[in-house]
Amino acid sequence: MQTETQTATQSFVPPATPNITVTESAAGKIKELLSEEGKVDSGLRVFVQGGGCSGFQYGLMIEEGGVGVGDQAFESNGIRLFVDPVSVSYLKGAEVDFVDTITGGGFTIKNPNATSTCGCGQSFNV
């Protein structure tokens, strides 16, 4: 008999080489957040949307529904990542990191496809 967790894990098939990676620091913080929310079987949706001062902005959210139509699924440092088909081309080779400074902490995305970014690092242009 399979549990709900086993079924969800078996339906998730990451590709051999992830297009997006998560640093150990970010993975630890994501696992902590998922645990606090009681969503340890969930993953992280990474996306790009129009807006921000440079044209595009990054988005991160907990994904409970799993792979959607056309989504690509990746796994990095034990974190399941879900990316829609439009965002994946903008995020190829990107790295999700968590930076903790004296003024606060937050997630950042290091994107090799960005030709310019704004001062806050939350928006970019390609």
C-alpha positions as CSV (number, residue, x, y, z in Angstrom):
1,M,0.0,0.0,0.0
2,Q,1.4,3.4,-1.0
3,T,1.1,6.4,1.1
4,E,0.1,9.8,-0.2
5,T,3.8,10.9,0.1
6,Q,5.1,8.0,-1.9
7,T,2.6,8.6,-4.7
8,A,3.5,12.3,-5.0
9,T,7.2,11.5,-5.0
10,Q,6.9,8.8,-7.6
11,S,5.0,11.1,-10.0
12,F,7.8,13.7,-9.8
13,V,10.5,12.8,-12.3
14,P,13.3,15.4,-12.4
15,P,15.5,15.6,-15.5
16,A,19.1,14.4,-15.4
17,T,20.5,17.9,-15.5
18,P,18.6,20.7,-13.7
19,N,18.3,24.0,-15.6
20,I,17.8,25.8,-12.3
21,T,19.8,25.1,-9.2
22,V,19.3,25.9,-5.5
23,T,22.2,26.6,-3.2
24,E,22.6,24.7,0.0
25,S,21.8,27.9,1.9
26,A,18.5,28.4,0.0
27,A,17.6,24.7,0.2
28,G,18.0,24.8,4.0
29,K,15.7,27.9,4.2
30,I,13.1,26.4,1.8
31,K,13.0,23.2,3.8
32,E,12.6,25.2,7.0
33,L,9.7,27.2,5.5
34,L,8.0,24.1,4.1
35,S,8.3,22.4,7.5
36,E,6.8,25.5,9.3
37,E,3.9,25.5,6.8
38,G,3.3,21.8,7.2
39,K,4.0,21.3,3.5
40,V,7.1,19.2,3.5
41,D,5.9,17.3,0.4
42,S,5.6,20.5,-1.6
43,G,8.1,22.2,-3.8
44,L,9.1,25.7,-5.0
45,R,7.6,27.4,-8.1
46,V,10.1,29.7,-9.8
47,F,8.7,32.1,-12.4
48,V,9.2,35.3,-14.4
49,Q,6.6,37.9,-14.9
50,G,6.4,41.2,-16.6
51,G,7.0,44.2,-14.4
52,G,9.7,45.7,-12.1
53,C,11.9,48.6,-13.1
54,S,13.9,46.5,-15.6
55,G,11.1,44.8,-17.5
56,F,10.8,41.4,-15.8
57,Q,10.7,40.3,-12.2
58,Y,11.2,37.0,-10.5
59,G,8.7,35.2,-8.4
60,L,8.9,32.3,-5.9
61,M,6.1,30.5,-4.3
62,I,5.3,27.2,-2.6
63,E,3.9,24.8,-5.1
64,E,1.5,22.2,-3.6
65,G,-0.1,21.1,-6.9
66,G,3.0,19.6,-8.5
67,V,3.7,19.7,-12.2
68,G,1.2,21.7,-14.2
69,V,0.5,21.5,-17.9
70,G,3.8,22.2,-19.8
71,D,5.8,22.7,-16.6
72,Q,9.3,21.5,-16.3
73,A,10.3,19.9,-13.0
74,F,13.8,20.0,-11.5
75,E,15.4,18.9,-8.3
76,S,18.4,20.5,-6.7
77,N,19.8,20.0,-3.2
78,G,16.6,18.1,-2.2
79,I,14.2,20.8,-3.4
80,R,11.6,20.2,-6.1
81,L,11.4,23.1,-8.5
82,F,8.6,23.7,-10.9
83,V,8.9,26.2,-13.8
84,D,6.3,27.1,-16.4
85,P,7.2,26.8,-20.1
86,V,7.6,30.6,-20.7
87,S,9.7,31.2,-17.6
88,V,12.1,28.3,-18.2
89,S,13.8,30.0,-21.2
90,Y,14.5,33.1,-19.1
91,L,15.8,31.1,-16.1
92,K,18.1,28.5,-17.9
93,G,21.2,28.2,-15.8
94,A,19.8,30.4,-12.9
95,E,20.6,29.8,-9.3
96,V,18.3,30.4,-6.3
97,D,20.2,31.5,-3.3
98,F,19.4,32.8,0.2
99,V,21.4,35.7,1.6
100,D,21.3,36.6,5.2
101,T,22.7,40.0,6.1
102,I,22.7,42.3,9.1
103,T,19.8,44.3,7.5
104,G,17.7,41.1,6.9
105,G,17.6,38.1,4.6
106,G,16.0,37.0,1.5
107,F,16.0,34.9,-1.6
108,T,18.0,36.1,-4.7
109,I,18.2,34.7,-8.2
110,K,21.5,34.7,-10.0
111,N,20.5,34.7,-13.7
112,P,23.2,34.3,-16.4
113,N,20.6,35.4,-19.0
114,A,20.0,38.8,-17.5
115,T,21.7,41.6,-19.5
116,S,20.9,44.2,-16.8
117,T,19.3,44.3,-13.3
118,C,17.8,46.9,-11.1
119,G,19.4,48.1,-7.8
120,C,17.2,45.8,-5.7
121,G,18.0,42.7,-7.8
122,Q,14.4,41.7,-8.1
123,S,13.9,42.7,-11.7
124,F,16.0,42.2,-14.8
125,N,16.1,42.6,-18.6
126,V,17.2,40.1,-21.2
